[in-house]
Amino acid sequence: MRIVDSIDEAIDHIATYGSLHTESIVTNDYQATQKFLREVNSSSVIINASTRMSDGGVYGLGAEVGISTTKIHAYGPMGVEDLTTTKFIVLGEGQIRE
């Protein structure tokens, strides 16, 4: 976690130290949220909510059986479905998960 002075500083920090799994920002600047959603390279990008919201069950995917921080997960021959990735977007208003 880090407090930054600009959205560009936040995105640079995440590019250096991020997980590629889940990243979150707390802001009331709509333009900053849109830039964050476009430019952060993670499977889940969360606006104004806890990173604990990133969960297969919360997303309606059922129980998690594994977690990947890589983009291409298939091995061997691949079809079109194997070459696609999903980016989850969570828009919150301060939600946490207890």
N, C-alpha and C positions, 0 to 999 in steps of 0.2 A: 504494500500500500504506500502511496506517495501523494502528497499534495503538490500540485503543479500550477504554474501561472497561465498555461494556455493549452488548448486541445492538441496543438502540434507537439508540445513537450510531453503530453500524456501518451500520444501515439508513439513517439520516439522511445519513451521509457518502456512501453509494452513491447515494441519491436526488439529491444535489447534484452529485457528480462522476462517477457511474457511466457506463458506455458503452451500456447497454441490450442489450449483446451477451452478455458473460460476466462474472459476478461470483463471487467465492469468499470463503469464511470458513474460518478454522482455529479450532476449538473442541472441547472435550470435553463441552460442555453440550448434552444432547439437546434440551431445551426451546428453547434458542437456535437450534439447527439447524432445528427445525420452524417457528419464527417467521421465520427467514431465508428458508426455502423458500416460505412463504406470501406474504411481503410484498415481497420484492425483485422488481422489475419488469425482468427480463432474459430473453433467450431461453435462456440457460444459467445455472444456479445450481449452484455446486460447493461441496461440503463436504469439507474436509480433503484436498484434492488441488490440483495445479497448474492454473491456467487454461489451460495448454497442452493439457489434455485435451479442450477444446472444439474439435472438428474433425469435419468431415463423415465422414472415413474412420474415426475412432475411434468415432463414433456408428453406424457401419454404413450410412451414406448414400451411400457411394461417393465419388469425387473431388469436391471442391468446385469449382463453376464460378462462384461468386459468394458474397458475404456481404451480409446485410441487417441493418441496425440499426433498421429500422422494423417496425411490426406488420402493416400491410396492404401487401402487395407487388403486388397485382393492379392492373391498369389497364384501364379500360373496363368492359363488362358483367361482373358477378361472380355466381357461384353460391355455394351454401353453403360448399363447400370453400375458396373464395377468401376467405371471411370468418373462417376459423379460423386460430389460431396454435398453435405448438408451444412448450412450455417443457421443455427438457432438464434433468434432475436427475442430477447425478453425486455419488455418495457414495463417499468415499475414505478411505484410512488412510495418507495421506502420499505418495501416488503422484506421480511426476513423469514427464515425457516427455522423453527424450533425443534 
